[in-house]
Amino acid sequence: MSMHGAAGGQLRTIAYVCQLIARQAELVSCRYRRQDDPAAALRAAELSARALSYGVRPEPSAVQVNINEHLGPLGEILVKPLQGKKAEAIEIASATA
């Protein structure tokens, strides 16, 4: 099985990240066993993970909405009752005239 194009690059990147994570877990384990303060080892792991962009909140993506498609049906919902009220007002006015 050969790796071609973008998919191959992505697989190599994923493999590299997996190696980094495994190495990080190994380092945290060693630090945890050697230190009197295990919290310091966990803090070091947290800082390392942030440096690798893990735990970073993703940027919110902008949702594209076609305003005409969205507002058109809403406008019709508002216009129909008003047209009915207008017709009623015209009938009342013509009946009293």
N, CA, C and O atoms as CSV, one atom per row, in Angstrom:
chain,resi,resn,atom,element,x,y,z
A,1,MET,N,N,0.848,-1.171,0.000
A,1,MET,CA,C,0.000,0.000,0.000
A,1,MET,C,C,0.894,1.234,0.000
A,1,MET,O,O,1.705,1.412,0.909
A,2,SER,N,N,0.756,2.072,-0.993
A,2,SER,CA,C,1.600,3.249,-1.094
A,2,SER,C,C,0.810,4.496,-0.717
A,2,SER,O,O,-0.414,4.543,-0.848
A,3,MET,N,N,1.537,5.497,-0.250
A,3,MET,CA,C,0.904,6.752,0.131
A,3,MET,C,C,1.116,7.752,-0.999
A,3,MET,O,O,2.252,8.055,-1.363
A,4,HIS,N,N,0.021,8.261,-1.549
A,4,HIS,CA,C,0.101,9.225,-2.642
A,4,HIS,C,C,-0.608,10.508,-2.280
A,4,HIS,O,O,-1.630,10.488,-1.595
A,5,GLY,N,N,-0.071,11.619,-2.734
A,5,GLY,CA,C,-0.739,12.911,-2.643
A,5,GLY,C,C,-1.017,13.373,-1.228
A,5,GLY,O,O,-0.273,13.091,-0.289
A,6,ALA,N,N,-2.120,14.094,-1.116
A,6,ALA,CA,C,-2.494,14.710,0.161
A,6,ALA,C,C,-2.780,13.667,1.231
A,6,ALA,O,O,-2.447,13.868,2.399
A,7,ALA,N,N,-3.398,12.549,0.839
A,7,ALA,CA,C,-3.726,11.509,1.816
A,7,ALA,C,C,-2.453,10.953,2.453
A,7,ALA,O,O,-2.415,10.700,3.658
A,8,GLY,N,N,-1.425,10.766,1.650
A,8,GLY,CA,C,-0.158,10.274,2.184
A,8,GLY,C,C,0.472,11.256,3.150
A,8,GLY,O,O,1.029,10.862,4.175
A,9,GLY,N,N,0.383,12.538,2.821
A,9,GLY,CA,C,0.907,13.571,3.705
A,9,GLY,C,C,0.160,13.618,5.021
A,9,GLY,O,O,0.755,13.800,6.084
A,10,GLN,N,N,-1.154,13.451,4.938
A,10,GLN,CA,C,-1.960,13.455,6.152
A,10,GLN,C,C,-1.620,12.263,7.031
A,10,GLN,O,O,-1.535,12.393,8.252
A,11,LEU,N,N,-1.427,11.106,6.418
A,11,LEU,CA,C,-1.080,9.910,7.192
A,11,LEU,C,C,0.271,10.072,7.872
A,11,LEU,O,O,0.448,9.662,9.019
A,12,ARG,N,N,1.225,10.670,7.162
A,12,ARG,CA,C,2.538,10.898,7.765
A,12,ARG,C,C,2.414,11.877,8.937
A,12,ARG,O,O,3.051,11.691,9.974
A,13,THR,N,N,1.603,12.907,8.771
A,13,THR,CA,C,1.406,13.875,9.847
A,13,THR,C,C,0.760,13.218,11.057
A,13,THR,O,O,1.171,13.457,12.192
A,14,ILE,N,N,-0.245,12.396,10.819
A,14,ILE,CA,C,-0.923,11.695,11.916
A,14,ILE,C,C,0.056,10.768,12.630
A,14,ILE,O,O,0.066,10.704,13.859
A,15,ALA,N,N,0.875,10.052,11.871
A,15,ALA,CA,C,1.861,9.155,12.469
A,15,ALA,C,C,2.858,9.944,13.318
A,15,ALA,O,O,3.239,9.503,14.402
A,16,TYR,N,N,3.274,11.098,12.829
A,16,TYR,CA,C,4.219,11.934,13.566
A,16,TYR,C,C,3.589,12.429,14.867
A,16,TYR,O,O,4.235,12.409,15.914
A,17,VAL,N,N,2.340,12.868,14.806
A,17,VAL,CA,C,1.647,13.357,15.994
A,17,VAL,C,C,1.482,12.222,17.006
A,17,VAL,O,O,1.644,12.437,18.207
A,18,CYS,N,N,1.167,11.037,16.538
A,18,CYS,CA,C,1.047,9.879,17.441
A,18,CYS,C,C,2.361,9.592,18.139
A,18,CYS,O,O,2.376,9.272,19.328
A,19,GLN,N,N,3.466,9.704,17.415
A,19,GLN,CA,C,4.779,9.500,18.020
A,19,GLN,C,C,5.051,10.572,19.080
A,19,GLN,O,O,5.586,10.272,20.147
A,20,LEU,N,N,4.681,11.820,18.784
A,20,LEU,CA,C,4.874,12.895,19.760
A,20,LEU,C,C,4.065,12.649,21.020
A,20,LEU,O,O,4.555,12.856,22.130
A,21,ILE,N,N,2.829,12.209,20.848
A,21,ILE,CA,C,1.967,11.951,22.000
A,21,ILE,C,C,2.526,10.811,22.843
A,21,ILE,O,O,2.543,10.894,24.071
A,22,ALA,N,N,2.981,9.752,22.188
A,22,ALA,CA,C,3.558,8.617,22.921
A,22,ALA,C,C,4.804,9.052,23.690
A,22,ALA,O,O,4.998,8.661,24.841
A,23,ARG,N,N,5.639,9.857,23.053
A,23,ARG,CA,C,6.857,10.335,23.708
A,23,ARG,C,C,6.504,11.249,24.889
A,23,ARG,O,O,7.140,11.191,25.941
A,24,GLN,N,N,5.484,12.090,24.699
A,24,GLN,CA,C,5.055,12.989,25.778
A,24,GLN,C,C,4.549,12.178,26.968
A,24,GLN,O,O,4.864,12.504,28.113
A,25,ALA,N,N,3.781,11.142,26.718
A,25,ALA,CA,C,3.267,10.304,27.800
A,25,ALA,C,C,4.418,9.629,28.542
A,25,ALA,O,O,4.388,9.496,29.765
A,26,GLU,N,N,5.415,9.211,27.802
A,26,GLU,CA,C,6.592,8.580,28.404
A,26,GLU,C,C,7.337,9.574,29.305
A,26,GLU,O,O,7.743,9.227,30.414
A,27,LEU,N,N,7.512,10.804,28.825
A,27,LEU,CA,C,8.203,11.821,29.615
A,27,LEU,C,C,7.425,12.181,30.879
A,27,LEU,O,O,8.012,12.346,31.949
A,28,VAL,N,N,6.116,12.300,30.755
A,28,VAL,CA,C,5.305,12.626,31.927
A,28,VAL,C,C,5.397,11.512,32.953
A,28,VAL,O,O,5.490,11.770,34.154
A,29,SER,N,N,5.372,10.287,32.486
A,29,SER,CA,C,5.482,9.154,33.386
A,29,SER,C,C,6.809,9.190,34.145
A,29,SER,O,O,6.844,8.962,35.355
A,30,CYS,N,N,7.889,9.473,33.437
A,30,CYS,CA,C,9.205,9.551,34.087
A,30,CYS,C,C,9.258,10.700,35.089
A,30,CYS,O,O,9.749,10.537,36.205
A,31,ARG,N,N,8.750,11.854,34.685
A,31,ARG,CA,C,8.757,13.011,35.586
A,31,ARG,C,C,7.895,12.745,36.812
A,31,ARG,O,O,8.245,13.132,37.927
A,32,TYR,N,N,6.783,12.090,36.596
A,32,TYR,CA,C,5.852,11.800,37.687
A,32,TYR,C,C,6.516,10.899,38.726
A,32,TYR,O,O,6.336,11.099,39.928
A,33,ARG,N,N,7.275,9.919,38.273
A,33,ARG,CA,C,7.932,8.988,39.197
A,33,ARG,C,C,9.106,9.633,39.916
A,33,ARG,O,O,9.384,9.294,41.066
A,34,ARG,N,N,9.803,10.562,39.256
A,34,ARG,CA,C,11.015,11.136,39.835
A,34,ARG,C,C,10.749,12.317,40.747
A,34,ARG,O,O,11.567,12.603,41.621
A,35,GLN,N,N,9.654,13.001,40.580
A,35,GLN,CA,C,9.436,14.235,41.328
A,35,GLN,C,C,8.637,13.989,42.605
A,35,GLN,O,O,7.812,13.081,42.700
A,36,ASP,N,N,8.926,14.837,43.566
A,36,ASP,CA,C,8.148,14.802,44.796
A,36,ASP,C,C,6.764,15.408,44.566
A,36,ASP,O,O,5.805,15.079,45.264
A,37,ASP,N,N,6.676,16.301,43.573
A,37,ASP,CA,C,5.417,16.996,43.302
A,37,ASP,C,C,4.856,16.528,41.953
A,37,ASP,O,O,5.261,17.033,40.906
A,38,PRO,N,N,3.928,15.566,41.973
A,38,PRO,CA,C,3.361,15.069,40.713
A,38,PRO,C,C,2.594,16.146,39.945
A,38,PRO,O,O,2.455,16.059,38.725
A,39,ALA,N,N,2.101,17.146,40.649
A,39,ALA,CA,C,1.361,18.217,39.973
A,39,ALA,C,C,2.269,18.977,39.016
A,39,ALA,O,O,1.814,19.446,37.973
A,40,ALA,N,N,3.542,19.102,39.358
A,40,ALA,CA,C,4.488,19.787,38.474
A,40,ALA,C,C,4.673,19.004,37.174
A,40,ALA,O,O,4.797,19.601,36.104
A,41,ALA,N,N,4.692,17.679,37.260
A,41,ALA,CA,C,4.826,16.860,36.063
A,41,ALA,C,C,3.596,17.008,35.174
A,41,ALA,O,O,3.711,17.101,33.952
A,42,LEU,N,N,2.423,17.030,35.793
A,42,LEU,CA,C,1.197,17.187,35.013
A,42,LEU,C,C,1.110,18.580,34.401
A,42,LEU,O,O,0.615,18.738,33.285
A,43,ARG,N,N,1.587,19.586,35.121
A,43,ARG,CA,C,1.599,20.950,34.582
A,43,ARG,C,C,2.544,21.039,33.394
A,43,ARG,O,O,2.234,21.700,32.403
A,44,ALA,N,N,3.696,20.376,33.485
A,44,ALA,CA,C,4.637,20.359,32.360
A,44,ALA,C,C,4.014,19.690,31.143
A,44,ALA,O,O,4.224,20.129,30.012
A,45,ALA,N,N,3.251,18.635,31.374
A,45,ALA,CA,C,2.573,17.960,30.262
A,45,ALA,C,C,1.521,18.873,29.641
A,45,ALA,O,O,1.355,18.909,28.422
A,46,GLU,N,N,0.813,19.609,30.496
A,46,GLU,CA,C,-0.209,20.527,29.984
A,46,GLU,C,C,0.425,21.616,29.125
A,46,GLU,O,O,-0.084,21.934,28.050
A,47,LEU,N,N,1.520,22.180,29.588
A,47,LEU,CA,C,2.201,23.224,28.823
A,47,LEU,C,C,2.749,22.684,27.506
A,47,LEU,O,O,2.689,23.362,26.481
A,48,SER,N,N,3.276,21.479,27.534
A,48,SER,CA,C,3.788,20.865,26.311
A,48,SER,C,C,2.661,20.616,25.319
A,48,SER,O,O,2.818,20.839,24.119
A,49,ALA,N,N,1.530,20.153,25.826
A,49,ALA,CA,C,0.387,19.900,24.952
A,49,ALA,C,C,-0.113,21.188,24.321
A,49,ALA,O,O,-0.457,21.211,23.139
A,50,ARG,N,N,-0.155,22.251,25.097
A,50,ARG,CA,C,-0.581,23.536,24.529
A,50,ARG,C,C,0.399,24.025,23.487
A,50,ARG,O,O,0.002,24.623,22.487
A,51,ALA,N,N,1.689,23.774,23.715
A,51,ALA,CA,C,2.694,24.179,22.734
A,51,ALA,C,C,2.483,23.442,21.416
A,51,ALA,O,O,2.789,23.974,20.349
A,52,LEU,N,N,1.963,22.224,21.488
A,52,LEU,CA,C,1.681,21.456,20.275
A,52,LEU,C,C,0.280,21.739,19.737
A,52,LEU,O,O,-0.162,21.094,18.786
A,53,SER,N,N,-0.411,22.689,20.334
A,53,SER,CA,C,-1.754,23.127,19.926
A,53,SER,C,C,-2.843,22.148,20.298
A,53,SER,O,O,-3.925,22.191,19.712
A,54,TYR,N,N,-2.599,21.270,21.248
A,54,TYR,CA,C,-3.671,20.425,21.749
A,54,TYR,C,C,-4.349,21.201,22.856
A,54,TYR,O,O,-3.691,21.901,23.626
A,55,GLY,N,N,-5.648,21.082,22.939
A,55,GLY,CA,C,-6.373,21.803,23.961
A,55,GLY,C,C,-6.709,23.222,23.570
A,55,GLY,O,O,-7.302,23.959,24.358
A,56,VAL,N,N,-6.342,23.616,22.371
A,56,VAL,CA,C,-6.681,24.950,21.891
A,56,VAL,C,C,-8.094,24.914,21.334
A,56,VAL,O,O,-8.451,23.999,20.592
A,57,ARG,N,N,-8.877,25.881,21.680
A,57,ARG,CA,C,-10.232,25.924,21.165
A,57,ARG,C,C,-10.200,26.289,19.688
A,57,ARG,O,O,-9.504,27.222,19.286
A,58,PRO,N,N,-10.951,25.553,18.887
A,58,PRO,CA,C,-10.961,25.879,17.454
A,58,PRO,C,C,-11.661,27.214,17.213
A,58,PRO,O,O,-12.567,27.601,17.950
A,59,GLU,N,N,-11.223,27.898,16.177
A,59,GLU,CA,C,-11.853,29.154,15.782
A,59,GLU,C,C,-13.271,28.864,15.310
A,59,GLU,O,O,-13.481,27.919,14.551
A,60,PRO,N,N,-14.236,29.646,15.737
A,60,PRO,CA,C,-15.595,29.422,15.234
A,60,PRO,C,C,-15.662,29.728,13.746
A,60,PRO,O,O,-15.155,30.752,13.289
A,61,SER,N,N,-16.277,28.853,13.016
A,61,SER,CA,C,-16.363,29.053,11.573
A,61,SER,C,C,-17.612,29.860,11.250
A,61,SER,O,O,-18.656,29.708,11.884
A,62,ALA,N,N,-17.480,30.708,10.264
A,62,ALA,CA,C,-18.609,31.542,9.852
A,62,ALA,C,C,-19.574,30.696,9.026
A,62,ALA,O,O,-19.167,29.988,8.105
A,63,VAL,N,N,-20.837,30.780,9.365
A,63,VAL,CA,C,-21.859,30.049,8.638
A,63,VAL,C,C,-22.408,30.975,7.567
A,63,VAL,O,O,-22.853,32.085,7.859
A,64,GLN,N,N,-22.372,30.509,6.329
A,64,GLN,CA,C,-22.881,31.320,5.237
A,64,GLN,C,C,-24.341,30.984,5.009
A,64,GLN,O,O,-24.709,29.823,4.829
A,65,VAL,N,N,-25.167,32.019,5.018
A,65,VAL,CA,C,-26.601,31.853,4.839
A,65,VAL,C,C,-27.038,32.749,3.699
A,65,VAL,O,O,-26.672,33.924,3.650
A,66,ASN,N,N,-27.815,32.202,2.784
A,66,ASN,CA,C,-28.388,33.007,1.725
A,66,ASN,C,C,-29.583,33.741,2.320
A,66,ASN,O,O,-30.615,33.136,2.611
A,67,ILE,N,N,-29.432,35.043,2.497
A,67,ILE,CA,C,-30.450,35.844,3.175
A,67,ILE,C,C,-31.782,35.793,2.435
A,67,ILE,O,O,-32.838,35.740,3.066
A,68,ASN,N,N,-31.743,35.807,1.112
A,68,ASN,CA,C,-32.992,35.801,0.348
A,68,ASN,C,C,-33.788,34.525,0.591
A,68,ASN,O,O,-35.012,34.568,0.722
A,69,GLU,N,N,-33.107,33.404,0.649
A,69,GLU,CA,C,-33.801,32.137,0.889
A,69,GLU,C,C,-34.345,32.072,2.322
A,69,GLU,O,O,-35.391,31.473,2.572
A,70,HIS,N,N,-33.646,32.676,3.223
A,70,HIS,CA,C,-34.047,32.618,4.631
A,70,HIS,C,C,-35.174,33.601,4.946
A,70,HIS,O,O,-36.136,33.247,5.628
A,71,LEU,N,N,-35.056,34.838,4.449
A,71,LEU,CA,C,-36.026,35.863,4.799
A,71,LEU,C,C,-37.279,35.835,3.929
A,71,LEU,O,O,-38.329,36.318,4.350
A,72,GLY,N,N,-37.185,35.276,2.721
A,72,GLY,CA,C,-38.346,35.233,1.830
A,72,GLY,C,C,-39.555,34.557,2.457
A,72,GLY,O,O,-40.623,35.167,2.526
A,73,PRO,N,N,-39.422,33.316,2.917
A,73,PRO,CA,C,-40.569,32.655,3.547
A,73,PRO,C,C,-41.052,33.367,4.808
A,73,PRO,O,O,-42.251,33.381,5.088
A,74,LEU,N,N,-40.150,33.947,5.557
A,74,LEU,CA,C,-40.558,34.681,6.754
A,74,LEU,C,C,-41.372,35.918,6.379
A,74,LEU,O,O,-42.347,36.258,7.050
A,75,GLY,N,N,-40.966,36.580,5.309
A,75,GLY,CA,C,-41.701,37.751,4.847
A,75,GLY,C,C,-43.110,37.391,4.414
A,75,GLY,O,O,-44.063,38.122,4.682
A,76,GLU,N,N,-43.230,36.245,3.733
A,76,GLU,CA,C,-44.565,35.804,3.301
A,76,GLU,C,C,-45.463,35.529,4.504
A,76,GLU,O,O,-46.657,35.826,4.472
A,77,ILE,N,N,-44.896,34.968,5.551
A,77,ILE,CA,C,-45.673,34.687,6.758
A,77,ILE,C,C,-46.222,35.988,7.350
A,77,ILE,O,O,-47.335,36.008,7.875
A,78,LEU,N,N,-45.446,37.070,7.268
A,78,LEU,CA,C,-45.891,38.350,7.815
A,78,LEU,C,C,-46.851,39.091,6.882
A,78,LEU,O,O,-47.767,39.768,7.349
A,79,VAL,N,N,-46.649,38.969,5.579
A,79,VAL,CA,C,-47.440,39.737,4.615
A,79,VAL,C,C,-48.862,39.199,4.496
A,79,VAL,O,O,-49.801,39.990,4.409
A,80,LYS,N,N,-49.049,37.905,4.489
A,80,LYS,CA,C,-50.385,37.321,4.289
A,80,LYS,C,C,-51.414,37.810,5.318
A,80,LYS,O,O,-52.511,38.194,4.915
A,81,PRO,N,N,-51.118,37.814,6.614
A,81,PRO,CA,C,-52.111,38.335,7.575
A,81,PRO,C,C,-52.401,39.823,7.356
A,81,PRO,O,O,-53.536,40.272,7.519
A,82,LEU,N,N,-51.365,40.580,6.986
A,82,LEU,CA,C,-51.583,42.012,6.749
A,82,LEU,C,C,-52.475,42.248,5.534
A,82,LEU,O,O,-53.300,43.163,5.531
A,83,GLN,N,N,-52.308,41.420,4.500
A,83,GLN,CA,C,-53.174,41.543,3.321
A,83,GLN,C,C,-54.622,41.242,3.691
A,83,GLN,O,O,-55.542,41.883,3.184
A,84,GLY,N,N,-54.822,40.273,4.568
A,84,GLY,CA,C,-56.175,39.951,5.034
A,84,GLY,C,C,-56.782,41.103,5.813
A,84,GLY,O,O,-57.956,41.427,5.635
A,85,LYS,N,N,-55.982,41.725,6.683
A,85,LYS,CA,C,-56.464,42.871,7.464
A,85,LYS,C,C,-56.796,44.047,6.544
A,85,LYS,O,O,-57.779,44.757,6.756
A,86,LYS,N,N,-55.964,44.240,5.520
A,86,LYS,CA,C,-56.196,45.327,4.567
A,86,LYS,C,C,-57.520,45.101,3.839
A,86,LYS,O,O,-58.309,46.031,3.673
A,87,ALA,N,N,-57.762,43.854,3.402
A,87,ALA,CA,C,-59.009,43.533,2.698
A,87,ALA,C,C,-60.209,43.777,3.608
A,87,ALA,O,O,-61.233,44.295,3.162
A,88,GLU,N,N,-60.085,43.406,4.884
A,88,GLU,CA,C,-61.170,43.649,5.833
A,88,GLU,C,C,-61.432,45.142,6.002
A,88,GLU,O,O,-62.588,45.564,6.052
A,89,ALA,N,N,-60.385,45.933,6.088
A,89,ALA,CA,C,-60.532,47.374,6.266
A,89,ALA,C,C,-61.199,47.993,5.043
A,89,ALA,O,O,-62.027,48.893,5.182
A,90,ILE,N,N,-60.848,47.522,3.843
A,90,ILE,CA,C,-61.459,48.041,2.614
A,90,ILE,C,C,-62.937,47.677,2.570
A,90,ILE,O,O,-63.762,48.503,2.181
A,91,GLU,N,N,-63.285,46.452,2.964
A,91,GLU,CA,C,-64.685,46.034,2.984
A,91,GLU,C,C,-65.492,46.870,3.971
A,91,GLU,O,O,-66.616,47.275,3.676
A,92,ILE,N,N,-64.923,47.124,5.126
A,92,ILE,CA,C,-65.624,47.918,6.144
A,92,ILE,C,C,-65.808,49.350,5.633
A,92,ILE,O,O,-66.877,49.942,5.788
A,93,ALA,N,N,-64.763,49.892,5.028
A,93,ALA,CA,C,-64.847,51.259,4.514
A,93,ALA,C,C,-65.859,51.374,3.396
A,93,ALA,O,O,-66.600,52.355,3.328
A,94,SER,N,N,-65.902,50.383,2.515
A,94,SER,CA,C,-66.856,50.439,1.392
A,94,SER,C,C,-68.285,50.193,1.887
A,94,SER,O,O,-69.227,50.710,1.286
A,95,ALA,N,N,-68.473,49.428,2.952
A,95,ALA,CA,C,-69.808,49.161,3.496
A,95,ALA,C,C,-70.375,50.394,4.186
A,95,ALA,O,O,-71.583,50.629,4.152
A,96,THR,N,N,-69.517,51.171,4.805
A,96,THR,CA,C,-69.991,52.368,5.516
A,96,THR,C,C,-70.128,53.574,4.588
A,96,THR,O,O,-70.732,54.579,4.963
A,97,ALA,N,N,-69.584,53.481,3.411
A,97,ALA,CA,C,-69.639,54.631,2.501
A,97,ALA,C,C,-70.922,54.719,1.738
A,97,ALA,O,O,-71.103,55.637,0.938
